[in-house]
Amino acid sequence: MGNADYECPHPVAIPPSKPLFQSLESSLKETFFPDDPFRHFKNQRLSRKLVLGLQYFVPILEWAPRYTFEFFKADLIAGITIASLAVPQGISYANLANLPPIIGLYSSFVPPLVYAMLGSSRDLAVGTVAVASLLISSMLGKEVNPNENPKLYLQLALTATFFAGVLQASLGFLRSADRNV
């Protein structure tokens, strides 16, 4: 039986073509907001829309009112456990990147604190990684010797991480990936 002999029991209609701007708007909405985060905004008062918008971009505003002492106890134990690993790991990764150890200490606790306020996943681990440290070292080491000019090397490392953070924050703001990973 060939394709010409097959008759579809449920024919699918081809959707009508849309005007260019409507098609572009639909494509951009699907690209940047695949989970349609603004569906809750429909038929809401302006003040409620503002609260929903803030909760979307700063998730701590959504879950903090429901945070209990039981959650705090569990988070405290988890925090102590993770800190016992993250602090020496951060110092080691700073050494890999030819940066002062204090930078490794900052990288051990600042990113998780920021993520606690702006992040949307309760199960995601945020912190330093060896690949980024080695990449910074190899990239900047070609331009500046960290032993001969440590101040310029540190400034370049901070500039590179600043722009990486701006890029990541922009992508987070645009929510190009699914929000609830």
C-alpha positions, -999 to 999 in steps of 0.1 A, spaced: 0 0 0 17 32 -11 14 68 2 -11 76 -25 -35 50 -12 -34 62 24 -63 84 35 -58 102 68 -87 96 92 -82 130 108 -70 156 83 -50 184 97 -58 218 84 -30 242 75 -32 272 97 -40 305 79 -11 328 73 -7 357 97 4 392 89 42 397 92 42 417 125 17 392 142 39 363 131 71 380 143 54 389 177 43 353 181 78 339 173 95 363 197 71 355 224 77 318 220 114 323 218 118 345 249 89 334 270 82 297 262 64 291 294 41 321 289 49 337 323 25 365 318 -6 343 315 -14 351 352 -15 389 343 -47 387 323 -77 403 339 -57 415 370 -56 450 385 -25 471 378 -12 467 414 -16 429 412 3 429 379 31 448 395 34 422 423 33 393 399 60 409 378 82 415 408 77 379 419 86 366 385 119 385 383 127 383 420 114 348 431 123 353 468 93 376 470 71 347 461 84 320 484 97 341 514 62 346 530 58 308 531 93 301 545 91 283 578 114 276 607 116 240 596 129 251 562 154 273 579 168 244 600 172 222 570 188 251 550 212 259 579 225 223 580 228 222 542 245 256 542 271 245 567 277 213 548 282 230 515 303 258 530 327 232 544 333 222 508 329 255 489 353 276 509 385 255 503 372 248 468 369 285 461 404 292 474 418 265 452 400 277 421 413 312 428 448 297 428 441 280 395 431 314 380 462 330 395 440 353 417 443 361 454 427 336 478 402 363 490 386 363 456 380 326 460 363 332 493 341 359 478 332 335 450 322 309 476 295 328 492 284 358 470 270 339 440 248 315 462 235 346 482 225 363 449 210 331 436 190 327 468 172 359 460 170 358 422 171 321 414 141 300 406 153 264 414 156 251 449 179 222 437 205 241 418 241 243 432 258 276 424 294 283 429 329 283 414 340 258 388 374 247 377 368 252 340 360 289 344 391 294 366 414 277 341 397 296 312 403 330 330 439 320 337 447 309 301 429 338 285 444 365 307 478 348 310 484 354 273 480 392 278 493 399 313 517 380 335 501 377 369 534 377 387 548 408 369 516 429 370 492 414 395 471 446 398 463 447 361 457 410 360 432 413 388 415 442 371 412 423 339 398 392 357 372 413 374 363 430 342 359 397 324 337 382 352 317 414 353 308 412 316 301 374 319 277 383 347 260 410 327 255 385 299 241 359 322 218 384 339 205 395 305 198 360 296 181 354 329 160 385 325 149 374 290 142 339 304 153 322 271 151 289 289 123 273 309 120 290 343 114 259 364 144 237 357 
